[in-house]
Amino acid sequence: MKRLVAVGLALVLSLGLCPTARADIPVVVPDPVYIPVVVPDPVVARPFWVFIPYPIDPPAIPTGGSGLTRTYVGTSPNLRYIPAFQYQLLISDPQGGYSCTAYAMAMAVDKSTYGGSRVTGRQIRALSTAPAYVGLTLPQAIAAASRLYVPVTDESGSGTWVDVLSALRHGRGVVLQGDYDQIPDSYSGQPSFDGNHALYIDYLHSSGSYLYVMDPLQRNGARWVPVAIMQKFAEKLARTTGIYPRLFYAVTVTTRLLH
């Protein structure tokens, strides 16, 4: 009997059914299931969205005040289409680490079409003219969107931070490039990373103090980020490249609230 047990254990180990834990094996993140999401506009003191683990309220927003319950566009009740969040470091995408602009643009395309064109960041990269294993420029990502017949406008070198906020107030989504070393660890999806990065901003909270940011490096999904942080993020890259006060960003067409 002991001999049979020993033989059985040896067979199990030889088949790899009892692997030893190794610290060098990366965490495998499965591809997300993209489901259209329509959520109410943020309302102060509300709990969590159903099935969506994102906080509905920005932090430090005082209770009360009519300006906190509506957006800059449309009238109550306000329903805004939220694109599906896309995380870029997927086991299925070997170039995901170089594709932040592609993933941000994919969310912008989703927003522009109200979910009608649910393209992934990997597909945006495939449609672009970018060489393998390098980051995409905004024109390359925009060219990919145009192949899907989705217009996105490159405002790089012409618009300032004031123009970014104006676009958001008018219902446009923004693909924004900046320097990730300006993002505090509490808002960062990868604190060890301090290079150039791109993310998608869906809208500006009616308080004017917070942006709803979809950062492809943020595994926990979209979240509220103070306006001042995103401004530093964008302006640091602009200063480094010498185009400040102009910035690197692109805007979608205007999307309207759903009633």
C-alpha positions in Angstrom: 0.0 0.0 0.0 2.8 2.4 0.9 4.5 1.7 -2.4 1.2 2.5 -4.2 0.9 5.8 -2.4 4.5 6.7 -3.2 4.0 5.9 -6.9 0.8 7.9 -7.0 2.4 10.9 -5.4 5.3 10.7 -7.9 2.8 10.6 -10.8 0.9 13.7 -9.5 4.1 15.7 -9.1 5.3 14.6 -12.6 2.0 15.8 -14.2 2.4 19.2 -12.5 -0.9 19.0 -10.6 0.7 20.2 -7.4 2.7 23.2 -8.5 4.9 25.0 -6.0 4.0 28.6 -5.4 6.5 30.9 -7.2 6.9 34.6 -6.6 7.9 35.3 -10.2 4.7 34.2 -11.8 2.7 37.3 -12.7 -0.9 37.8 -11.7 -3.2 36.8 -14.6 -6.0 39.3 -15.2 -8.8 37.9 -17.3 -10.2 39.9 -20.2 -13.3 41.9 -19.0 -16.8 41.2 -20.2 -18.0 44.4 -21.8 -21.5 45.2 -20.9 -23.1 48.6 -21.7 -23.6 50.6 -18.5 -26.0 53.5 -18.1 -25.8 55.1 -14.6 -27.4 58.1 -13.0 -25.5 61.3 -12.6 -23.6 61.5 -9.3 -25.8 62.3 -6.3 -24.2 63.2 -2.9 -24.5 60.7 -0.1 -25.6 57.9 -2.4 -24.2 54.3 -1.9 -22.5 52.2 -4.6 -23.7 51.6 -8.1 -25.4 48.3 -8.5 -23.0 45.7 -9.9 -20.3 48.4 -10.4 -17.6 48.7 -7.6 -17.0 52.4 -8.3 -17.9 55.0 -5.6 -20.6 57.2 -6.9 -19.5 60.3 -5.1 -16.2 62.2 -5.2 -14.6 62.5 -1.8 -14.8 65.7 0.3 -17.9 66.9 -1.5 -20.2 68.6 1.1 -23.8 67.4 1.4 -26.5 69.5 -0.1 -26.5 72.1 -2.9 -28.4 71.9 -6.1 -25.3 72.1 -8.2 -24.1 68.7 -7.0 -27.1 66.8 -8.4 -26.9 67.7 -12.1 -24.3 68.1 -14.8 -23.6 71.0 -17.1 -25.7 69.6 -19.9 -29.4 68.7 -19.9 -32.1 68.7 -17.3 -33.2 66.3 -14.5 -33.5 63.4 -14.5 -30.0 63.0 -15.9 -28.8 59.7 -17.3 -25.4 59.6 -18.8 -24.0 56.7 -20.9 -20.8 55.5 -19.3 -18.4 53.5 -21.5 -17.1 50.2 -20.4 -13.8 50.5 -18.5 -10.8 48.8 -20.1 -7.7 47.7 -18.3 -4.6 47.6 -20.4 -2.4 44.9 -18.8 -4.2 41.8 -19.9 -2.7 38.3 -20.4 -4.3 38.3 -23.9 -2.5 41.4 -25.0 1.3 41.2 -25.1 1.5 44.8 -26.1 -0.9 46.1 -23.5 1.9 47.8 -21.5 2.6 50.0 -24.5 -1.0 50.7 -25.4 -2.4 53.2 -22.9 -3.4 55.6 -25.6 -5.0 52.8 -27.6 -7.1 51.7 -24.5 -8.0 55.3 -23.7 -9.1 55.8 -27.3 -11.2 52.6 -27.2 -13.2 54.0 -24.3 -13.6 57.2 -26.2 -14.9 55.4 -29.2 -17.3 53.4 -27.0 -18.6 56.7 -25.5 -18.9 58.4 -28.9 -21.2 55.7 -30.2 -23.2 55.0 -27.0 -21.8 51.5 -27.0 -22.5 50.9 -30.7 -18.8 50.4 -31.4 -17.4 48.3 -28.5 -13.8 48.1 -29.7 -10.9 47.0 -27.5 -7.6 48.7 -26.9 -5.9 45.8 -28.6 -8.1 46.3 -31.7 -7.4 50.1 -31.8 -3.7 49.3 -31.8 -4.2 46.8 -34.6 -6.0 49.5 -36.6 -3.3 52.1 -36.0 0.0 52.6 -37.9 2.0 52.3 -34.7 5.0 49.9 -34.8 5.0 47.0 -32.3 6.0 47.4 -28.7 6.1 51.2 -28.6 3.6 53.7 -27.4 1.0 55.2 -29.7 0.7 58.9 -30.6 -2.6 60.6 -30.5 -2.7 60.9 -34.3 -2.1 57.1 -34.7 -5.0 56.4 -32.2 -7.2 58.9 -34.0 -6.5 57.2 -37.3 -7.6 53.9 -35.9 -10.9 55.5 -34.7 -11.4 57.0 -38.1 -11.2 53.5 -39.7 -14.2 52.7 -37.5 -16.0 55.9 -38.8 -15.8 57.5 -35.4 -14.6 61.1 -35.5 -12.1 62.2 -32.8 -10.4 65.5 -33.0 -6.7 66.1 -32.1 -6.4 69.3 -30.1 -2.7 68.8 -29.3 -0.7 72.0 -29.5 -3.8 74.2 -29.7 -5.9 73.7 -26.5 -5.0 74.6 -22.9 -6.4 73.1 -19.7 -9.2 75.6 -19.8 -10.2 74.2 -23.2 -10.1 70.6 -21.8 -12.6 71.6 -19.1 -14.7 73.4 -21.6 -14.9 70.3 -23.8 -16.0 68.2 -20.8 -18.7 70.7 -19.9 -20.1 70.4 -23.4 -20.4 66.7 -23.2 -17.2 65.7 -25.0 -14.9 62.9 -23.8 -11.2 63.6 -23.6 -8.2 61.3 -24.2 -5.4 63.0 -22.3 -1.7 62.4 -22.3 0.6 63.4 -19.4 3.3 62.5 -17.0 2.3 59.8 -14.5 4.8 61.0 -11.9 2.3 63.7 -11.1 -0.3 61.2 -9.9 -0.2 60.6 -6.2 0.0 56.9 -5.1 -3.5 57.1 -3.7 -4.9 57.7 -7.2 -2.3 55.8 -9.2 -2.9 52.4 -10.8 0.8 51.6 -10.7 2.8 53.7 -8.2 6.1 52.2 -9.4 5.5 53.8 -12.9 6.4 57.4 -13.5 6.6 57.7 -17.3 4.3 59.2 -19.9 0.8 57.9 -19.9 -2.6 58.4 -21.5 -6.1 58.0 -20.0 -9.7 58.8 -20.8 -11.8 61.4 -18.9 -15.5 60.9 -19.2 -16.9 64.0 -17.6 -16.5 66.8 -15.1 -18.6 66.7 -12.0 -21.0 69.6 -11.7 -19.1 70.9 -8.6 -16.2 71.6 -10.9 -13.7 70.0 -8.6 -13.6 66.3 -9.7 -13.2 64.4 -13.0 -14.5 61.0 -13.7 -11.3 59.3 -14.9 -10.8 56.0 -16.7 -7.2 55.2 -16.3 -6.2 52.0 -18.2 -3.6 51.2 -15.4 -6.2 51.3 -12.7 -7.3 47.7 -12.1 -10.2 48.8 -9.9 -11.8 50.7 -12.7 -12.9 54.3 -13.1 -12.8 56.7 -10.2 -13.1 60.4 -9.2 -9.9 62.3 -9.4 -9.4 66.0 -8.3 -9.2 68.4 -11.2 -5.9 69.8 -9.9 -4.2 66.4 -10.1 -5.2 65.9 -13.7 -4.1 69.4 -14.6 -0.6 68.7 -13.2 -0.5 65.4 -15.0 -1.2 67.1 -18.4 0.9 70.2 -17.9 4.0 68.3 -16.8 4.3 66.6 -20.1 3.5 69.8 -22.0 6.3 71.6 -20.1 8.8 68.8 -20.7 8.1 68.9 -24.5 8.0 72.7 -24.7 4.4 73.1 -25.9 3.0 74.5 -22.6 0.4 76.0 -22.0 -0.9 73.9 -24.9 -1.5 70.2 -24.1 -1.6 66.8 -25.7 -5.3 65.7 -25.9 -8.1 64.7 -28.2 -11.8 65.1 -27.9 -14.8 63.1 -28.9 -18.0 64.4 -30.5 -20.6 65.8 -28.0 -22.7 63.1 -26.4 -26.0 64.0 -24.8 -27.7 62.9 -21.6 -30.2 60.0 -21.9 -33.7 60.6 -20.6 
